[in-house]
């Protein structure tokens, strides 16, 4: 989707400086997709792009926090139901890590905002597969090209992105 770099720049989601990523790695840039996904027009455009990767999915899934608005917006775009994955089990209520309705055997499109090493996505895939869901595709807004695609490929999951870091940063770093 060619508009993604413009959307990320215009919403202030692409930042330059000295950052520590979730993976612990240092980076000269940071992509805060939450800044884009809190703006309706940007969220709509990102959801439209991500919806193209739904293939044969019966269900969408996104890990809290960054993937949730994207997943909900893709659900509105496609009409597919979705589940929200919790990073940790709740200490109250039902104690569930997966919120929403699903059935074993359903094919899932896992959605993420930014993919770096793939650690969070690998954890999400494990959680979904543990309850009998089929995950063979994942989609993200930005692939930082730092190992996520290879990590997912090792699990038999194909990673799709709206933009890769190289294209996003071309001429900007």
C-alpha positions as CSV (number, residue, x, y, z in Angstrom):
1,X,0.0,0.0,0.0
2,X,1.8,3.1,-1.2
3,X,0.1,5.5,1.1
4,X,1.5,3.9,4.3
5,X,4.7,6.0,4.5
6,X,2.7,9.2,4.0
7,X,0.2,8.2,6.6
8,X,2.9,7.3,9.1
9,X,4.7,10.6,8.5
10,X,1.6,12.8,8.5
11,X,0.3,11.3,11.8
12,X,3.7,11.6,13.5
13,X,3.9,7.8,13.8
14,X,7.4,7.7,12.3
15,X,9.9,9.2,14.7
16,X,13.7,9.6,14.5
17,X,16.0,9.6,17.5
18,X,17.4,7.1,20.0
19,X,14.9,4.4,20.9
20,X,14.9,1.1,22.7
21,X,12.5,-1.4,21.1
22,X,10.4,-4.0,22.8
23,X,13.0,-6.6,21.7
24,X,15.6,-4.6,23.6
25,X,17.4,-3.6,20.4
26,X,18.4,0.0,19.9
27,X,17.1,1.9,16.9
28,X,17.5,5.3,15.2
29,X,13.8,5.3,14.4
30,X,10.5,4.2,15.9
31,X,7.1,3.5,14.4
32,X,4.3,4.3,16.7
33,X,1.4,2.9,14.7
34,X,-1.0,3.7,17.6
35,X,-0.6,7.4,16.6
36,X,-2.0,6.5,13.2
37,X,-4.6,4.1,14.4
38,X,-6.2,6.7,16.7
39,X,-7.0,8.9,13.7
40,X,-10.1,7.6,11.9
41,X,-9.0,8.3,8.3
42,X,-5.6,6.8,8.8
43,X,-7.1,3.7,10.6
44,X,-9.6,3.3,7.8
45,X,-6.7,3.3,5.2
46,X,-4.6,0.9,7.2
47,X,-7.5,-1.5,7.8
48,X,-8.3,-1.4,4.1
49,X,-4.8,-2.4,3.2
50,X,-4.6,-5.2,5.9
51,X,-8.0,-6.6,4.8
52,X,-6.4,-7.6,1.5
53,X,-4.4,-10.3,3.4
54,X,-7.5,-12.1,4.8
55,X,-7.3,-14.8,2.2
56,X,-9.4,-17.7,3.5
57,X,-9.5,-16.5,7.1
58,X,-12.6,-17.2,9.2
59,X,-11.4,-15.1,12.2
60,X,-9.0,-12.2,12.9
61,X,-6.8,-12.0,16.0
62,X,-4.7,-9.2,17.5
63,X,-2.5,-8.9,20.6
64,X,-3.3,-6.1,23.0
65,X,-2.6,-3.1,22.7
66,X,-1.3,-1.9,19.4
67,X,-3.0,-4.5,17.2
68,X,-6.5,-4.2,18.8
69,X,-7.8,-1.1,16.9
70,X,-6.3,-2.4,13.7
71,X,-8.0,-5.8,14.2
72,X,-11.3,-4.2,15.0
73,X,-11.1,-1.9,12.0
74,X,-10.2,-4.9,9.7
75,X,-13.2,-6.7,11.1
76,X,-15.4,-3.8,10.2
77,X,-13.9,-3.7,6.7
78,X,-14.3,-7.5,6.1
79,X,-17.2,-8.5,8.2
80,X,-15.0,-11.2,9.9
81,X,-15.2,-11.7,13.7
82,X,-12.1,-11.2,15.8
83,X,-10.5,-12.1,19.1
84,X,-8.3,-10.1,21.3
85,X,-5.2,-11.8,22.8
86,X,-4.0,-10.8,26.2
87,X,-0.3,-10.7,27.0
88,X,-1.1,-12.3,30.4
89,X,-4.1,-14.1,31.8
90,X,-6.4,-11.8,33.8
91,X,-6.2,-12.2,37.5
92,X,-9.9,-11.6,37.9
93,X,-13.1,-12.5,36.1
94,X,-12.7,-15.5,33.7
95,X,-8.9,-15.4,33.7
96,X,-8.9,-15.9,29.9
97,X,-6.1,-14.9,27.5
98,X,-8.3,-14.9,24.5
99,X,-11.4,-12.6,24.4
100,X,-14.1,-13.3,21.9
101,X,-15.8,-16.3,20.3
102,X,-14.0,-18.9,18.3
103,X,-14.1,-22.6,17.4
104,X,-11.3,-25.0,16.9
105,X,-10.4,-25.4,13.2
106,X,-11.1,-21.8,12.3
107,X,-8.4,-20.2,10.1
108,X,-7.0,-17.1,11.6
109,X,-5.3,-14.0,10.2
110,X,-3.1,-12.7,12.9
111,X,-2.7,-8.9,12.8
112,X,0.1,-6.8,14.3
113,X,1.1,-3.2,14.1
114,X,4.9,-3.5,13.8
115,X,6.9,-6.7,13.3
116,X,10.5,-6.7,14.5
117,X,11.9,-10.0,15.7
118,X,8.5,-11.7,15.7
119,X,8.6,-12.7,19.4
120,X,5.2,-11.3,20.2
121,X,3.7,-12.9,17.0
122,X,5.3,-16.2,17.8
123,X,3.7,-16.1,21.2
124,X,0.4,-15.2,19.7
125,X,0.5,-18.0,17.2
126,X,1.3,-20.5,20.0
127,X,-1.7,-19.2,22.0
128,X,-4.0,-19.5,19.1
129,X,-2.8,-22.9,18.1
130,X,-3.1,-24.2,21.7
131,X,-6.9,-23.8,21.4
132,X,-7.1,-25.5,18.1
133,X,-7.1,-22.5,15.7
134,X,-5.2,-22.7,12.4
135,X,-2.7,-19.9,11.8
136,X,-0.8,-19.8,8.6
137,X,-0.9,-16.1,7.7
138,X,-0.1,-12.9,9.6
139,X,-0.2,-9.3,8.5
140,X,1.4,-6.1,9.9
141,X,1.5,-2.5,9.1
142,X,5.3,-2.3,9.2
143,X,7.9,-5.1,8.9
144,X,11.1,-3.7,10.3
145,X,12.9,-6.6,8.5
146,X,14.8,-7.8,11.6
147,X,13.8,-11.4,11.7
148,X,10.0,-11.6,12.1
149,X,9.4,-13.1,8.7
150,X,12.0,-15.8,9.3
151,X,10.7,-16.6,12.8
152,X,7.1,-16.9,11.5
153,X,8.3,-18.9,8.4
154,X,9.8,-21.4,10.8
155,X,6.3,-22.0,12.2
156,X,4.7,-22.3,8.8
157,X,3.2,-18.8,8.9
158,X,3.6,-16.3,6.0
159,X,4.1,-12.7,7.1
160,X,2.6,-9.9,4.9
161,X,3.2,-6.2,5.5
162,X,1.8,-3.0,4.2
163,X,5.3,-1.5,4.1
164,X,8.8,-2.8,4.8
165,X,11.4,-0.7,6.7
166,X,13.6,-0.3,3.7
167,X,10.8,1.3,1.7
168,X,9.6,3.3,4.6
169,X,13.0,4.8,5.3
170,X,14.2,5.2,1.8
171,X,15.6,8.7,1.6
172,X,14.7,9.5,5.2
173,X,17.6,8.2,7.2
